[in-house]
Amino acid sequence: MYGRYTQDLGTFAKDEAARLRLQQGNGEGGTPQPRRPSELLEYTQGRCAPCRVCALQCQRFLISKVGEDWVFLILLGLVMALVSWAMDFAIATCLQAQKWMYGGLDTNVLLQYLAWVTYPTVLITFSAGFTQILAPQAVGSGIPEMKTILRGVVLKEYLTLKTFVAKVIGLTCALGSGMPLGKEVRAVPGAGQAGGWGAPSSALPLCPQGPFVHIASMCAALLSRFLSLFGGIYKNEARNIEMLAAACAVGVGCCFAAPIGGVLFSIEVTSTFFAVRNYWRGFFAAAFSAFIFRVLAVWNKDEETITALFKTRFRLDFPFDLQELPAFAVIGIASGFGGALFVYLNRKIVQFMRRQKTINRFLMKKRLLFPALVTVLISTLTFPPGFGQFMAGQLTQKDTLVTLFDNQTWAKQGFSDEFEYLGILEAWRHPRSNVFVTLVVFILMKFWMSALATTIPVPCGAFMPVFVIGAAFGRLVGESMAAWFPDGIHTDSNTYRIVPGGYAVVGAAALSGAVTHTVSTAVIVFELTGQISHILPVMIAVILANAVAQSLQPSLYDSIIRIKKLPYLPELGWGHHEKYNVRVEDIMVRDIHYVTLNCKYRDLQHVLHSTKMKSLPLVESDESMILLGSIERAQVGALLCHQLSPQRRLQALRQK
């Protein structure tokens, strides 16, 4: 009825190729003879001819295998794992030096303050200066630009080697300063150290997803250029776009050792339409990169085995009561408003700096002054003996997350002195205030400081600062619930106390999802903690946070796209459905000067003098108005100058 093929297409192609080879072999009426490739003819002479031919064939086989996807993805994952591990080691060294300086001056508070402020200021200033001199394209996150590139827009000098060097070195210095910019290492509590904290002993990451997405994309682009020497398939633009999509997944997966969440997050933040054929590439490369990265930590004796970065030990038999779901929903709704406020505040800070002509002109001349002033301000406020004692200022982001995900309840019935703070938990205890005051001050101060710090012209991300703030907010709600219901809210005979650490996990996923407009933060949280006991509360909070945030503000990355005026069309979002009825003819400019096929020199001169458009449309005629293409204004001017030059005129006169 519908018709059918009489033979499989692959089988037919093989048979046809065999038939053609047979015809070529019998061209002169003789028996078909096997023909050697022309490049092998020079190796067929001599005593060792078979060995040389075999070696050349092996070489060609290996070169052909280099062009396969899995080889490229393995190389990409390996390079990214090594880069991430090396950066973590360098950041650990920088933070260890800062803590050594701070701890060695414990006898003089003034010298401690100078060391606390000067060290990060020098690193941030160096990062800003080095990036501006070598490659200004390395400034910022990188995800907004990758969204634009994956849409087909070419951004010059964005995926080059010098941009890669500037991004890696600038990001290492920026994160080694200890500023709330996205990546930290673990600090181990040490006895006798000032503030109760010691030097970092390992390089466990809190990675900036945005910068690492950019770094992985640059690695993929550079690998494609290198491997194009072996096979021309890497010169294909469509294939390079596919490899960039896989590289975005590697950047996120390598940061958190979360390959599944990394792939899903990269799809959500960089792709509007995702090709399913790239799915396995992203998972394969991200999983391999995360595995190598964690193996390097074990090899360096930072870990005993491969485990989750923030291993939690929440009870599995009864992780939460169903009556706690309204509290988790409140966290999600509040996180939605908080995420929208963070994006709005970040954008307003940038717009304020740009609109103030005097300030903008001054900062353009003194490019290093703004990052230095912001660093001095934030370092002063987080100084542990000063105001930092009210907001756990001595803790790194890694330590902060470890304490916020803690299983124990810090406050019972509102009194913080009922809990015995040990180790790094001592940072949350203040003799003149309870833990609720410390958490509130921490959330408020970190909120605006992170929004301000992410505007510094250095390579940095905003995901991890937001993640930490969300965890603190969730911990605050969890401690409040534990204080209101000290014996739990289970109505049966069994009593299960509330676990504030679970609320911190929910808050971290909800606020980070609200800022980035993603749901995959829930999966990232599960892979970070190694437990899915709170899967239902996390999903509820993340979905509610996204619903609220998407109705109020664009995502952080779309906001940066608008600020930078990148050639990208964002989604209309909620409340703008009437714009779907707007057609191109409603907004197009109709009075356009154009060039026809039969126009004369005078017409071209008139078009050039009457419009300033950089590109002129080329139509068939004034009657049909069929668009044939476009031509650059500069090309039209150059052609006119050439055709109407004195030499051409003399040549025309001679011909007459």
Disulfide bonds with the S-S distance in Angstrom:
none
